[in-house]
Amino acid sequence: MTKVLFIRYKKNNGILDGGEQVTEMHYDTLTQLVGEDNVETCYIHKQDKKRSILDYLRGAMYFPFDYHFGLTPKKVKQICQLAQNFDIVFIDRSVFGIIAKKLKENHYKGRVIVFFHNVEALYFDAKISKRIPFRNVIIKSADHNDAYSCRFADKVIALNRRDDDKLFERYQRHADILIPIVFRDRFKPEHQSEAFTKAKPECLFLGSYFAPNNEGLLWFVRNVLPHVEINFKVVGKGMEKIKEEEPIMHDVEVIGSVPDLTPYINEADIMILPIFKGSGMKVKTCESLMFGKNILGTDEAFEGYDADYDRIGGKCNTADDFIGKINDFITSPRPRFNTYSRQLYLERYSESTLSEKMGKVLFD
């Protein structure tokens, strides 16, 4: 039986963020395909162990040598030794591409598979504030690790065609297969509402405190919110900070970390996704589809999702687009539960779609 060493970013002691939920789906699918006893997990970070300032400084010290945060030469050496007992090493983030490089340099005989959650150099360029010290060192490390992943992995997985094109443009390698975001289904029959959208719609922005999220949210509050009659709410980890930092947010209802997003998503008539920068695919879009929501989002929010956007709600890239679509909901109410969104999720982005594609990666 095939034995897999699964390398993932962190061991969580609380709520999984979007990327980690995708990682969890990959782990579950691997265990289904080869058996739970044949998959061993190696965590780069363990959040149940509190990191000291010294730990952070030690981690940052290795960035110039392409050991992305959490990796050290010692840890990579241990992984290379451990890998000798496995047929496949599955690296779930391309920022750890140096592991693929060191495995091949140490004559590892098995196969190395790398999953690109993003083109990480582009992701970190969008994520990291220009005020952060050593910003360019971090981005350069991500860029080198993406390159190592492309050069040394036996198989590369990307989320969508855009990322695949960027990988070829930057590193002269196409992905071997595209596997879009897949989300474990948390929808329950009681979540389905027969109600129609309200005359003053409940609109929800879902996202953590993160530069592209913050920029899109502030753009919406400045350019769209004053011109529409809606109840607007923001929910996401750390988002209480943006309310403190930005005077324009003082009258907006903002909720930080919550144990379960489900009640907030269920009560929303429309999900608002004004995201203009990024890489990969947006987890919040998949989550919204899973719950059968009406969605108004930008090109970036829908990147990688093949759909009839008008049936989901609408694609909006300007203030006028958002204002017009929201006013359409106000003047012509429609079901709060969008059957097309839910069906799209089931057919293309649910866990049942992942096993076949992952099987091709492992066994072809």
N, C-alpha and C positions, 0 to 999 in steps of 0.2 A: 504493500500500500504506500502511496506517495506521502512523504512527510514534509510539512511546510513550516518554516520559521517565519512568523508574521511580525514584522517590525512596525510599530505604530508610535505615534507622537507621545501620548501620555496616558497614564492610568488615572482616571477621574475618580473623585470622591463625592461627586455631586451631579448636577445636571449636565448632560453632554451638549456642547455647542454644535453648530451646524455641521462643521467638518468632521467632528468626532462621531456624529450620528451616522454619517456616510461610512466612516471607518468601521463602525460597529456592524453595519450591514455587510461590508466586505468580509469581516471576520466570521460572521454567522454563515455566510454563503460558503466560505472555504471549509468550515466545519461540516456543513451539509454534504459537500462534495467528497471530502477525503476522510471524514470522521473526526470528532472532537479530540480523540486521543492522539491524532496525527498532526495537530496544529499546536505549536507552542508560541506564545506571545512574548516578545521582547519589547519593553517600554523604554523609550528614550527618557521620559520624565515620569516620575511617580508623584502625583499631587498629594498623596497621603503623607508624604514626607515634606515638611516645611523647609523651603530653601532659605538660606541665610544670604546676607549681602555678599559675603565671601563667595558663596556658590554662584551668584550672578556675575560677580567680577571674574571668577575663574572661567565661567562659560563664555563670557564676552572676549576673554583673552585668546580664545581659539578661532574666533571668526576670521582673522586674516589668513589662517591656514586652511580655510574651507571646512572647518568643523562647525556646522551650524549649531545654534544654541542648544545646549544639552549634550552634544557629542564631545568626546575627548579622544585623543589617540588611544588611550587605555581602553575605553569603552568599545571603540571600533575593533581593536585587537581581540577583545573578548568575544564580540559578535562573530568575527571571522573564525575563531576557534570553535565556537558553538555551531556554526553553520555546517561544519564538516559532517554533522550527524543528520543533515536534512537534504532532501532532493531539490527543494525549491526554497529560495529566500524571497519573500514578498515584502517589498519596501513600500509602505503605504503613503509616503510623501517624498517627492523628488528632492526636497531640501536635504535629504540624507543620502544623496547620490554618491557621496564619498565612500559610503559602505559598499556600493556596487564596485567602485574603483578598487578598493582594497581587497575585496573578495577575489576579483579577477587577477590582481597582482599576486595574490597568495595561492593562485592555482585552484580555486574552488571549482569542483567538477560538476556541481549541480547548475540549475537555471536560476537566474536573477530576474525578477519581475518588478517593475516600478510603476506605481500609480501616481499620475500627476493630478493633484487636486486643482492646481492652477499652473500657469507658467509662472513659477514662483518669483522670478526676478521682476516681472511686471506687477505681481501682486504686492510685493514688499515696497516697490516704488510708489504704489498708490497708497499703501497702508501707513508708511512711516512718515511722520511729520518732518519737514525740512529743519525743524529746530532740534531734532534728536542728534546728539553727538555720535559720530562714527556711522551716520546713516549710510554713506556710500560703501563703507566696509561691509555692512550687513547685506546690502543689495548685491554687491560683488560676490559675496559668499553664496547667496542664493543662485546667482547666475552661474557660477562655477559648478554648483551641485546639480542644477538642471542639465548642464553640459555633460557632467559625469554620468548622470542617469541615462542620457541619450546615447552616450558612447559605450558604456559598459553593460547596460541591461540587455538581457536576451530578448525580453519583451517589454514594450512600453505601452501603457494604457493612458489615453487622454479622455477628457469628458466630452469634447465637442470639436466640430470642424475648425472653429476659430483657433482653439488652442493647438490643434494639430498643425495648422498652417503656420502659427507662430514658432512652433518647435522646429519645423523645417527651415523657416526663415532664419532663425537664430543659431540652430545647431545641426542643420542638414540631416535631420532624421524625422520621418513620419512615425506616428504611433502605429502599432501593430493592430490595434482595435480601439474603437471608441465605445466607451461605456458611460452613459450619462448618469447623473445623480439618481440614486435610488433611495427611497425613504421607507422605513418600516411603517406599516399602516396602523395609525392610531385612531382611525375613524370608527365610530360606533353608530349603530342605527339611531340612537337617541339624539345624535348630533344633527340629524337631518331635520330641517325646519320646513314647514309648509307655508311659512309667512313670506310676504313680499318685502322688498326694501322699503325703508321708511321715507316719508316726505322730506325729512331731514336726516339723510343717511348717516349711519354709524361707520366711520372710516378709520382704519387701523394701519399705522406704520409699524412694522415689526423689524427690529434690528438692533444689534449691540452697538456700543460706543466704538466707532471705527470710522476712519476718515471718509471713505466713500459714502457710508451711511449718513454721517453727519452732514456732509456737503449736500447730498440729495434732499435730506430732511429740511435743512435751512432754506434751500432753494424753493421747496414746496411751500413752506410757511410764508416766505416773503412774496412769492409770485402767484400762488394759486389760492391759498387759504383765505385771503381777504376778499376774494371774488366769488366764493361759493358758500352756501348755507348748509354746513355739515357739522356733525359732532366728530371731532378729530382727536384721536388718542395715539400716543407713542408708547410702545412697550419694548424693553430690551435691556440687557445687562449693561450697567454703567451709564445708561441714558439720563439718569438724574443729573449727571455732570453737565450735560449740554444745557439743561434748564438753568443751572447756576451760571454758566459762562455766557450765555447769549440772551440779552434782554428781550429779543423778539420771541423767545420761547416762554416767557413768564406766564402768559395766559393759555398756554397749551397744556393739556393733561399729559403728564409724563410719568410712567411707572418703570422702575428699574427691574432688577432680577425678580423673577417669580418662579415658584416651584413647578408650575404647569401653565403653558401658554394656551391650552385648549379652551378655557372659558372665554378668553379675550378674542380668540379667533372665531369662536362660535357666535359671539354677539355682534360681530362685524358684518355690515352689509357689503362693504367693499374693502379689499386690501389695496393699499396705496404703496407702490414700489417705485419711487423716483430715483433710481440709481443710474449714474452716468459713467462710472469708472469701475474697472475691475478686470478679473480674469476668471477662467473656469465658468461655472454655472452657479446661480443663486439658489441656495438651499431654501430660502424663505418662499421662493416661487413654487418649488416642489411641495413644500408643506401646505401652502395655500391651495394648490390643486388637490392635494390629498383630502382636505376638508371640504372640497366642493365650493370654493369661494369665487365670487366675482372679483376680478383682479384688473386694476389699471396700473400698467407698468411701462417702463422705457424699453428701448432696444436692449440695453444692458441687462435689465431685469429678466427679459425673456430669452437672452442669449442661450442657444443650445436646445431650446424647447420648440419643437416642430408642432405648430397648432394653428387653428383659426382664431386669431387673437380677438376679433370682434365677438366671437361666441364666448370667450373667457370673460370679456369685459371691454378691453381695448388697449391698444398700444399707443402710448402718449409720450412725445419727446419735447413738447413745448408747453408753456403755461396755458396757451389757448387750447391745446389738445386736452389737457387735464380738465380745464374748466368746462369745455364742451361736453366731454364724456360724463363728468359728474352731474352736470345739468340734465343730461339725457336720463340718468337714473332718477333725478328728482321729478322730472315731468312725466316719465314713463316707468313707473315702478316695475320691477321684475322679481322672480323668485330669489330669495336670499341664498337658497341652495342651488348651485349651478351644476346641473347634471353633466354637462359637457366637461367641465373642469374635473369632476370626479372620475368620469369615464376615461379621460385622457391620462390621468394618473394611473389608473388600474392597468391600462393597456401598455403604457410606455415607461412608467417611472416607479412602479411598485416592486416589491421584493421578488415577486414571481417572475419578473423579467430578467433578473440578474443571474440566476443560476446557469442558464444556457450559455450566456456570453462569458462568464467566468470560467465555465468548463472548457470552452475553446482555448482560453489563455493557458490553462493548466495542462491540458492533455493533447492539444493539436501539435 
